[in-house]
Amino acid sequence: SKNFTEQLILGEMYAQIFEAQGVEVERALNLGGTAVAHEALVNGEIDLYPEYTGTGLLTILEMDTMSDPDEVYEIVSEEYADQFDLVWLDQAPMNNSNAIAVTREFSEENDLTTISQLVEMADQITLAAVPDFPERPDGLVGLQEVYGDFEFQEIVILDPGLKYQAFLNGDANAVLAFGTDGQVAGYDLVILEDDQGLWPPYRVAPVIRQETLNACPGAATLLNEVQPLLTSEVMADLNWQVDGDEAREPEDVARDFLVENGLIED
């Protein structure tokens, strides 16, 4: 998996689903960002990991953004098969879209509800973001292409697990968020509207090597069973169980969810 809470939970779900069927699993969770995980998959160092359709479209395939979730899924599925011999399994209904969030107080004080409005005051904004944000086409590069040639006062680069802490401590007045982050509801943050339509849908799916699927044809059926259950609300709640006051371990959150939904036995 990649290196943030949601990925750790999803990676654990996939691993535990296999283990419940007696399959031996080697975990390579918390690998790093998209480039690291994708490269490991293409090189055969891992067999699968959770990926997002919008990330596949913009970051890996470097294609133009689009808004229809099924169209994005169809394109990434076809292109990954042709270019990398990789298979996208079923996409979940959740949408972990990129976003920029501010506190409700900051939003109300500055009458701030859209990214266009944020750009107008960008020279007053310190943004807490993650390491690959400055170079990603759905990060700073895309924001500047879609919203104009602007510069933030400062971009504070932090590991995903630290960005909200720095933001809430006052080290930044805006934070790079994701649609299913538990902190958004947990801390009553305001997601700024992407009013110029930079970001496509980011629905998650297991991406698996065709070679692996050929060797383990039942893997698709097992993994696809969990996908319809992963709505944005469900995923945000699972993330908050780890990142909120409960501070539960991702493997425990994943296990309880699978047991509650009858996908594995307690």
Beta strands, then each sheet from edge to edge (+ up, - down):
strand 1: 48-52
strand 2: 86-88
strand 3: 98-103
strand 4: 126-129
strand 5: 154-157
strand 6: 174-178
strand 7: 189-191
strand 8: 204-209
sheet 1: 1+ 8- 2+
sheet 2: 5+ 4+ 6+ 3- 7+
end
